[in-house]
């Protein structure tokens, strides 16, 4: 039984590096495409927002003298590149996918429109929403929250390389403990970094659940959608 009818899947750009440590690992793209198809084939409507940190991160340039606004736009373009790569992988597998972007890049992508996104989702297509919010000073977490609300998603599924939200960074602290469930208030009081504060506030205000899980474990996306206790659920 599927848990949600429509989801917004948030993937980090760094996750696409795989074991390369840079760029885009084709095997990671293929694995993610299989995960997406495993739930799309069940009738779940899937929208995806990807980061661009594997190619360029705005703050990275700022630390080296780059103007923040210029750097953020470069990061937004990186999300378009990642979305194009995932679209190509999906389509090679016979999975229809469309890219909608807040940045106008004709004829590569279509402009982001709520009505267009929902129409494509209802047609069974995977919708890749690129370009961040289209404005500097916002992260792709904020873009994911904004787009999830705009398209009427039932939840944001944040796919990471760890299996949920912990008391501390589990990659640095072996004693860190994972939370199965959290309220938005608890997460804020404990200072847990689920998403950036702008994104978190949008989700909290609109009662949009966030599920943080390990996207790199085959079958995990389907397990989350079937209601298995995978990852950490943040909701009121």
Secondary structure, DSSP 8 states (H G I E B T S, - for coil): --S-SEEEEEE-SGGGGTTSSSS--HHHHHHHHHHHHHHHTTT-EEEEEE--TTT--HHHHHTTT--HHHHHHHHHHHHHHHHHHHHHHHHHTT--EEEEESS--TTTSEE--HHHHHHHHHTT-EEEEESTTSSTT--HHHHHHHHHHHTT-SEEEEEESSSSEESS-TTT-TT--EESEE-HHHHHHTT--SS-HHHHHHHHHTT-EEEEEETTSTTHHHHHHTT---SEEE--
